[in-house]
Amino acid sequence: MSMNPIHVVGGGLAGSEAAWQIAEAGVPVVLHEMRPVRGTDAHHTDKFAELVCSNSFRADDWTGNAVGLLHHEMRRLGSIIMAAGDAHQVPAGGALAVDREGFSAAVTAKLEGHPLVTIAREEIAGLPPADWNSVIVATGPLTSPALAQAILDLTGEDQLSFFDAIAPIVNFDSVDMDVAWRQSRYDKVGPGGDAAAYINCPMDQAQYEAFIDALLAAPKSEFKDWEHVPYFDGCLPIEVMAERGRETLRHGPMKPVGLTNAHNPEVKPYAVVQLRQDNALGTLWNMVGFQTKLKHGAQTEVFRMIPGLEKAVFARLGGLHRNTFINSPRLLDRTLRLKAQPRLRFAGQVTGVEGYVESAAVGLLAGRFAAAERLGQAAVPPPETTALGGLIGHITGGHLEGGKGSFQPMNINYGLIPPIAPPKRDAEGRRLGAKEKTRLKKQLVGERALADLEAWRDGAPALAAE
C-alpha cells in the first residue's frame, strides 16, 4: 500500500531541508515552490535554497561559536544544506561561506534526483487543501499575501508581524552589575512575583547628551525599495525618536522615574536604559525600546557608551525591516505543529528565527517530526542542551511573554543553551584566566551538545543520518 506524501510549501533553505529529511526517512514528499510561476522582489532564480543576501553561514567552529555548533549538529543529522555548503565553500577564514550558484544548484539537483521527492512549481494561495493531512509551511519572510491572510484567519491572531522591530539583546554575564542594578520601576511586582525584574543602567546628563550626539551622528541602514516599511509610533527606531527632540528618549524608553540607583541612592539618574529578561534561562536581556536601524558596527560602538554596557556582548543586534513571522510560542506546539490545526507545521523564518542556518535547522526538525509521525512513531524534540534544542525551545516555549509584539526573531546563541560552569584550574592546577574560562565553557557546552544529540539521534524515532 502506498504512503500518503507529506507536502512542503516553500523551496527556500527550510523547505529544502525539510523535504530532504522526509525523503531520507523513506517517506514520499511533494515540494511546492511558486518560483518561477510567481517571483518575489528578492529572489533572482528558480533554484531551491537560493541565498538572497549574504553567502556566509557564519562561524564554523563548534568549540567556540554557537552557530558553528549548530552546523555540526546538522551535519550529524544528514543535512542537505550543510552538505551542499561544505561542497561549495569559498575561502572565508573561520566562517563557512559558499558559492551561491553552486550551492543552490547542488541542493536543487539533489532534490530533483531523489526518487521520493516530487517537485510542484505552483503557488499555494490560501491554506493548503484539506485532504493534505501533513503539511510543512516554510514560506519565509516573503510569504505570499494570500497565504499570510489565511494563516491570520486560521489562528485568530489580530495580526501577523509584517515588520519586525528588533532591539539588541545582551548576554547577562557581560553586564557590569557594579554599575547597573536590578529593580522594577516603582518596585512594582509583576506576574512572576519579582520586584526587580529589570536591569537598569544609569546616565548622568553629560553621558546622556554624549549618547544622543553619537546616536544622531551614527550611520543608518537604508530600506530596500521593495520593503516599503512605514514607521509605527509604537515601535519607532530610537534614532528617529532622538531626531524628534533631544529629550524624547529621556521621556520615553530612557525615563528615570520610579528608580533608585542601588549603588548611589542619593543621586537621581538623568536617564536610565532598562534591560528586560528575554529567555527562561536568564542568560539573555533585551534592551527595552532600543529597536534601531543603526548599522551593526555603529550599534556596538554607540551602545557600549551606556554605563554598565561598556563590555557588552551582543547576542543579537537591533533592526527594523520587513518580515512575516507568527507568534510561535503562542501558536505552535513543541513539534512545530499549529495548535489550531495540527496537520500544519511551520518551519524557517516564518517561525521567528533569523539566519540561513537557523532557518534550515528548523526545517530539518520539522521534516524529521513530520516523517516520524507519518511512520507511526513519536516526534521527540532534541534535548535543550543542544543548539537545535535551544533554538526550538526559544520559538516554542523559552521566550517570556512580555505583552503584544514581544516575541521577536532570534539567531542561535549560547544564551539559548543551559550553561556549564568551567573548572577554575586546568589539569596542572594552574588558575584559569577569564578568557580561558570563557573558551573552556563554550567547548564544554559543545561537547555536551554533540554527545546529547547523538544519544537523541540514535534513540529518536526519526531516522539517523547515514
VMD Tcl script that draws the C-alpha trace (Angstrom):
set ca {
  {0.00 0.00 0.00}
  {1.42 3.39 -0.97}
  {2.07 6.00 1.70}
  {0.42 9.42 1.51}
  {3.01 12.12 0.81}
  {3.90 14.97 3.13}
  {3.57 18.38 1.46}
  {6.21 21.09 1.96}
  {5.27 24.62 0.88}
  {8.30 26.75 0.06}
  {11.62 25.83 -1.57}
  {13.97 28.01 0.47}
  {16.55 26.66 2.87}
  {13.99 25.49 5.42}
  {11.66 23.86 2.89}
  {14.52 22.20 1.03}
  {15.93 20.79 4.26}
  {12.52 19.60 5.45}
  {11.82 17.83 2.15}
  {15.24 16.16 2.19}
  {14.84 14.87 5.75}
  {11.40 13.47 4.95}
  {12.59 11.70 1.82}
  {15.70 10.32 3.53}
  {13.44 8.84 6.19}
  {11.69 6.86 3.45}
  {8.53 8.97 3.22}
  {7.31 10.50 -0.09}
  {7.21 14.28 -0.16}
  {5.84 16.93 -2.54}
  {7.84 20.16 -2.53}
  {5.78 23.15 -3.69}
  {7.67 26.23 -4.89}
  {5.93 29.17 -6.55}
  {9.00 30.40 -8.42}
  {9.17 30.85 -11.41}
  {5.35 30.84 -11.73}
  {5.32 33.75 -9.33}
  {8.52 35.57 -8.41}
  {9.45 37.68 -5.40}
  {11.16 41.04 -5.08}
  {14.20 39.42 -3.50}
  {14.87 36.21 -5.48}
  {16.65 36.13 -8.81}
  {16.45 32.44 -9.83}
  {14.08 29.50 -9.62}
  {16.63 27.34 -7.76}
  {15.93 25.83 -4.37}
  {17.70 27.27 -1.32}
  {18.65 30.48 -3.15}
  {20.81 32.71 -0.96}
  {19.14 36.12 -1.15}
  {21.51 38.21 0.97}
  {24.90 37.09 2.27}
  {26.70 33.97 1.07}
  {28.01 33.29 4.59}
  {26.77 30.70 7.05}
  {28.92 32.46 9.67}
  {31.46 30.85 12.01}
  {32.08 27.12 11.66}
  {33.92 26.42 14.94}
  {31.76 24.21 17.16}
  {34.10 24.65 20.13}
  {33.77 28.42 20.31}
  {30.70 29.60 18.41}
  {27.02 28.72 18.76}
  {26.27 28.81 15.04}
  {29.31 26.59 14.43}
  {27.85 24.14 16.93}
  {24.55 24.24 15.04}
  {26.46 23.48 11.82}
  {27.97 20.35 13.33}
  {24.71 19.14 14.83}
  {23.02 19.47 11.45}
  {25.85 17.62 9.73}
  {25.35 14.73 12.13}
  {21.69 14.59 11.13}
  {22.40 14.38 7.39}
  {21.59 18.00 6.47}
  {21.39 18.67 2.73}
  {22.09 22.35 3.38}
  {25.30 21.69 5.27}
  {26.43 19.04 2.77}
  {25.96 21.45 -0.15}
  {27.60 24.25 1.82}
  {30.65 22.12 2.58}
  {30.91 21.01 -1.03}
  {30.76 24.57 -2.39}
  {32.58 26.58 0.24}
  {34.78 29.52 -0.63}
  {37.66 30.98 1.44}
  {36.30 32.96 4.39}
  {38.68 32.46 7.31}
  {36.90 30.74 10.18}
  {33.47 31.18 8.57}
  {31.67 28.87 6.17}
  {30.89 30.90 3.06}
  {29.63 29.32 -0.14}
  {29.49 29.89 -3.85}
  {25.87 30.97 -4.25}
  {25.16 29.46 -7.63}
  {26.98 26.20 -7.00}
  {25.31 25.81 -3.62}
  {21.75 26.35 -4.86}
  {22.35 24.24 -7.96}
  {23.60 21.37 -5.79}
  {20.57 21.48 -3.47}
  {18.24 21.65 -6.47}
  {19.93 18.71 -8.21}
  {19.81 16.50 -5.11}
  {16.13 17.20 -4.52}
  {15.17 16.75 -8.16}
  {17.11 13.49 -8.27}
  {15.64 11.93 -5.15}
  {13.12 9.19 -6.00}
  {10.79 10.14 -3.13}
  {10.70 13.89 -3.90}
  {8.11 15.33 -6.29}
  {8.54 18.95 -7.35}
  {5.42 21.09 -7.91}
  {6.04 24.56 -9.36}
  {2.93 26.37 -8.17}
  {1.73 28.94 -5.69}
  {-0.34 27.73 -2.77}
  {-2.79 30.60 -2.44}
  {-4.52 30.36 0.90}
  {-4.50 27.36 3.21}
  {-3.33 24.04 1.71}
  {-6.16 21.73 0.62}
  {-7.94 19.94 3.47}
  {-7.03 16.48 2.13}
  {-3.32 17.21 2.67}
  {-3.12 15.75 6.15}
  {0.53 16.62 6.80}
  {1.91 19.95 5.58}
  {5.02 21.98 6.42}
  {4.70 25.70 5.68}
  {8.19 27.06 5.05}
  {7.44 30.19 3.08}
  {9.98 32.52 4.65}
  {9.84 36.27 5.25}
  {8.19 36.93 1.87}
  {5.14 34.73 2.41}
  {2.54 35.43 -0.27}
  {-0.28 37.77 0.88}
  {-2.97 35.16 0.26}
  {-1.28 32.54 2.43}
  {-0.42 35.09 5.12}
  {-4.06 36.18 5.29}
  {-5.21 32.56 5.50}
  {-2.84 31.92 8.41}
  {-4.09 35.05 10.14}
  {-7.72 33.98 9.71}
  {-6.98 30.46 10.99}
  {-5.01 31.41 14.08}
  {-7.35 34.10 15.32}
  {-4.36 36.37 15.98}
  {-5.22 40.00 15.42}
  {-2.16 40.44 13.26}
  {0.80 38.78 11.70}
  {4.02 40.70 12.12}
  {4.89 42.07 8.71}
  {7.62 44.28 10.17}
  {9.95 43.28 12.95}
  {11.15 45.96 15.30}
  {14.18 44.34 16.82}
  {16.00 45.61 19.88}
  {19.52 44.41 20.71}
  {19.95 41.55 23.15}
  {22.86 41.41 25.59}
  {24.44 38.43 27.32}
  {23.79 38.79 31.05}
  {27.30 37.90 32.12}
  {28.71 40.81 30.08}
  {26.73 43.45 32.03}
  {28.72 45.28 34.71}
  {26.48 44.87 37.76}
  {28.81 47.07 39.80}
  {27.32 49.91 37.73}
  {23.88 48.54 36.84}
  {21.31 47.31 39.35}
  {18.14 45.20 39.45}
  {14.83 46.98 40.06}
  {11.39 47.28 38.51}
  {10.01 50.78 38.12}
  {8.37 51.82 41.39}
  {9.33 48.34 42.69}
  {6.20 47.01 41.06}
  {5.79 43.27 41.44}
  {4.94 41.65 38.12}
  {3.14 38.39 37.30}
  {6.29 36.46 38.16}
  {6.35 37.95 41.64}
  {9.63 39.77 41.03}
  {10.03 43.39 42.07}
  {13.48 43.51 40.49}
  {12.67 42.28 37.01}
  {14.79 44.82 35.09}
  {18.47 45.64 34.87}
  {18.96 49.40 35.00}
  {21.91 51.31 33.53}
  {22.11 54.94 34.78}
  {23.28 58.02 32.91}
  {24.10 61.49 34.16}
  {23.31 64.50 31.97}
  {26.73 64.65 30.30}
  {26.60 60.94 29.45}
  {23.08 61.30 28.07}
  {23.98 64.28 25.90}
  {27.04 62.47 24.52}
  {24.91 59.40 23.82}
  {22.32 61.45 21.91}
  {25.08 63.12 19.87}
  {26.55 59.72 18.94}
  {23.11 58.29 18.16}
  {22.24 61.11 15.78}
  {25.63 61.02 14.05}
  {25.86 57.24 13.64}
  {25.35 55.71 10.15}
  {21.95 54.14 9.49}
  {20.95 51.30 7.19}
  {18.57 52.18 4.39}
  {15.48 50.21 3.43}
  {15.45 48.43 0.10}
  {12.94 49.80 -2.40}
  {10.76 46.71 -2.15}
  {10.47 46.74 1.66}
  {8.01 49.69 1.79}
  {8.30 49.93 5.57}
  {6.34 52.63 7.38}
  {7.31 53.64 10.88}
  {4.75 52.95 13.59}
  {4.61 55.18 16.67}
  {4.61 52.08 18.86}
  {7.96 50.85 17.57}
  {9.91 53.86 16.36}
  {13.65 53.36 15.98}
  {15.45 55.12 18.81}
  {17.35 57.34 16.38}
  {14.03 58.53 14.91}
  {12.79 59.33 18.42}
  {16.01 61.25 19.09}
  {15.54 63.23 15.86}
  {12.17 64.42 17.19}
  {13.89 66.13 20.11}
  {16.88 65.60 22.38}
  {14.65 64.97 25.41}
  {12.33 62.50 23.66}
  {14.19 59.38 24.78}
  {14.52 60.68 28.33}
  {10.73 60.94 28.48}
  {10.25 57.64 26.65}
  {12.18 54.37 26.96}
  {15.01 56.04 28.93}
  {12.88 57.82 31.53}
  {14.46 57.65 35.02}
  {11.27 57.84 37.09}
  {10.47 55.25 39.75}
  {14.06 54.04 40.01}
  {16.73 54.44 42.69}
  {20.37 53.64 41.93}
  {21.29 50.92 44.40}
  {24.99 51.88 44.11}
  {24.39 55.59 44.70}
  {20.91 56.15 46.20}
  {21.40 59.86 46.84}
  {21.98 60.74 43.17}
  {19.00 60.56 40.82}
  {19.92 59.36 37.32}
  {19.27 61.78 34.48}
  {18.28 58.88 32.21}
  {18.13 55.10 32.53}
  {18.47 52.32 29.97}
  {16.50 49.24 31.01}
  {17.15 45.63 30.08}
  {14.39 43.04 30.38}
  {14.96 39.29 30.69}
  {14.41 37.71 27.30}
  {14.62 33.97 27.89}
  {13.72 31.49 30.59}
  {17.37 30.75 31.39}
  {18.01 34.37 32.31}
  {21.10 34.48 30.12}
  {19.74 37.00 27.58}
  {18.48 40.51 28.26}
  {16.62 42.76 25.82}
  {17.39 46.49 25.60}
  {13.90 47.89 26.17}
  {12.73 50.29 23.46}
  {16.02 50.14 21.56}
  {14.77 48.96 18.17}
  {17.05 50.58 15.64}
  {18.25 50.87 12.06}
  {21.80 51.83 13.03}
  {24.40 49.84 11.13}
  {25.71 46.95 13.19}
  {29.18 48.36 13.72}
  {27.69 51.64 14.91}
  {25.36 49.84 17.32}
  {28.18 48.17 19.23}
  {30.10 51.44 19.40}
  {27.17 53.62 20.47}
  {25.51 51.19 22.86}
  {28.78 50.49 24.69}
  {28.69 54.16 25.71}
  {25.90 53.17 28.12}
  {27.24 52.80 31.69}
  {27.30 49.13 32.62}
  {27.41 48.02 28.99}
  {30.97 49.11 28.18}
  {31.94 45.45 27.62}
  {28.56 44.23 26.45}
  {28.46 41.08 24.34}
  {25.50 41.23 21.98}
  {23.65 38.00 21.27}
  {21.69 39.93 18.66}
  {21.89 43.45 17.29}
  {18.85 45.55 16.51}
  {16.99 46.19 13.29}
  {13.70 47.14 11.70}
  {12.79 45.53 8.39}
  {10.04 43.78 6.57}
  {9.34 40.28 7.75}
  {6.49 37.85 8.23}
  {6.59 35.64 11.26}
  {3.99 34.09 13.51}
  {3.74 34.26 17.28}
  {5.27 30.79 17.58}
  {5.28 30.44 21.40}
  {1.54 31.01 21.39}
  {0.60 29.20 18.18}
  {2.93 26.18 17.86}
  {3.46 23.07 19.94}
  {6.87 21.59 20.73}
  {7.00 19.75 17.40}
  {6.14 22.86 15.38}
  {2.51 21.90 14.76}
  {-0.10 24.65 14.62}
  {-2.29 24.15 17.68}
  {-5.36 25.38 15.82}
  {-4.84 22.84 13.01}
  {-2.19 20.19 13.81}
  {-1.93 18.93 10.24}
  {0.06 22.11 9.58}
  {3.65 22.53 10.72}
  {5.75 25.65 10.29}
  {9.46 25.93 9.59}
  {12.10 28.52 8.79}
  {11.98 32.27 9.23}
  {8.18 32.32 9.45}
  {8.57 30.69 12.90}
  {10.67 33.55 14.25}
  {14.27 32.55 13.67}
  {16.87 34.62 11.83}
  {19.70 33.46 9.61}
  {20.20 30.91 6.86}
  {21.43 28.18 9.16}
  {18.73 28.70 11.77}
  {16.02 28.58 9.10}
  {17.41 25.35 7.69}
  {17.74 23.90 11.20}
  {14.06 24.43 11.96}
  {13.24 22.92 8.57}
  {15.37 19.90 9.46}
  {13.45 19.39 12.70}
  {10.05 19.94 11.08}
  {10.91 17.36 8.42}
  {12.05 14.78 10.96}
  {8.99 15.37 13.14}
  {6.62 15.01 10.18}
  {8.38 11.88 8.91}
  {8.31 10.23 12.31}
  {4.62 10.98 12.64}
  {3.88 9.58 9.18}
  {5.78 6.40 10.10}
  {3.65 5.98 13.22}
  {6.43 6.96 15.58}
  {6.66 9.66 18.23}
  {8.09 13.03 17.28}
  {10.59 13.85 20.03}
  {12.27 17.29 20.22}
  {16.06 17.29 20.69}
  {17.47 17.94 24.19}
  {17.61 21.55 25.38}
  {21.35 21.10 25.86}
  {21.85 21.07 22.08}
  {21.85 24.06 19.76}
  {18.87 22.58 17.91}
  {17.04 22.08 21.19}
  {17.82 25.60 22.34}
  {16.58 27.08 19.08}
  {13.29 25.19 19.04}
  {12.92 25.81 22.77}
  {13.07 29.54 22.19}
  {10.48 29.66 19.43}
  {8.04 27.25 21.09}
  {8.40 27.99 24.78}
  {11.63 29.56 26.02}
  {10.54 33.12 25.30}
  {9.00 35.02 28.21}
  {5.77 36.71 27.13}
  {6.10 40.44 27.63}
  {2.93 41.71 26.01}
  {1.77 42.19 22.46}
  {4.61 42.04 19.95}
  {7.19 40.90 22.49}
  {8.25 37.74 20.61}
  {10.96 38.63 18.12}
  {13.20 36.70 15.69}
  {16.40 35.22 17.11}
  {19.71 33.84 15.89}
  {21.26 30.85 17.65}
  {23.49 31.91 20.53}
  {24.83 30.44 23.75}
  {22.14 32.20 25.74}
  {19.62 29.67 24.38}
  {21.57 26.71 25.79}
  {21.94 25.91 29.51}
  {25.47 26.99 30.55}
  {28.21 24.89 32.10}
  {30.45 26.25 34.85}
  {34.07 25.65 33.79}
  {36.69 24.47 36.29}
  {38.71 27.18 37.99}
  {42.00 25.40 37.33}
  {43.47 23.39 34.49}
  {44.75 19.81 34.70}
  {48.09 21.05 36.07}
  {46.41 23.07 38.81}
  {47.04 26.45 37.19}
  {44.30 29.01 37.79}
  {42.47 29.83 34.58}
  {42.03 33.42 33.42}
  {38.69 34.92 32.41}
  {39.25 34.41 28.66}
  {40.38 30.83 29.21}
  {37.28 30.11 31.27}
  {35.05 31.54 28.55}
  {36.71 29.45 25.85}
  {36.53 26.33 28.00}
  {32.89 26.95 28.89}
  {31.95 27.13 25.20}
  {33.93 23.99 24.43}
  {32.25 22.08 27.25}
  {28.83 23.21 26.06}
  {29.71 21.97 22.57}
  {30.98 18.61 23.79}
  {27.85 18.06 25.85}
  {25.62 19.14 22.97}
  {27.13 16.77 20.43}
  {27.05 13.84 22.86}
  {23.43 14.53 23.78}
  {22.48 14.99 20.13}
  {23.93 11.61 19.16}
  {22.09 9.92 22.02}
  {18.85 11.60 20.89}
  {19.51 10.77 17.24}
  {20.21 7.13 17.92}
  {17.22 6.74 20.18}
  {14.85 9.11 18.44}
  {12.08 7.76 16.20}
  {13.21 9.76 13.17}
  {15.92 8.02 11.20}
  {19.52 8.84 11.96}
  {21.90 10.29 9.38}
  {23.64 7.79 7.23}
}
mol new
graphics top color blue
foreach p $ca { graphics top sphere $p radius 0.5 }
foreach p [lrange $ca 0 end-1] q [lrange $ca 1 end] { graphics top cylinder $p $q radius 0.2 }
display resetview
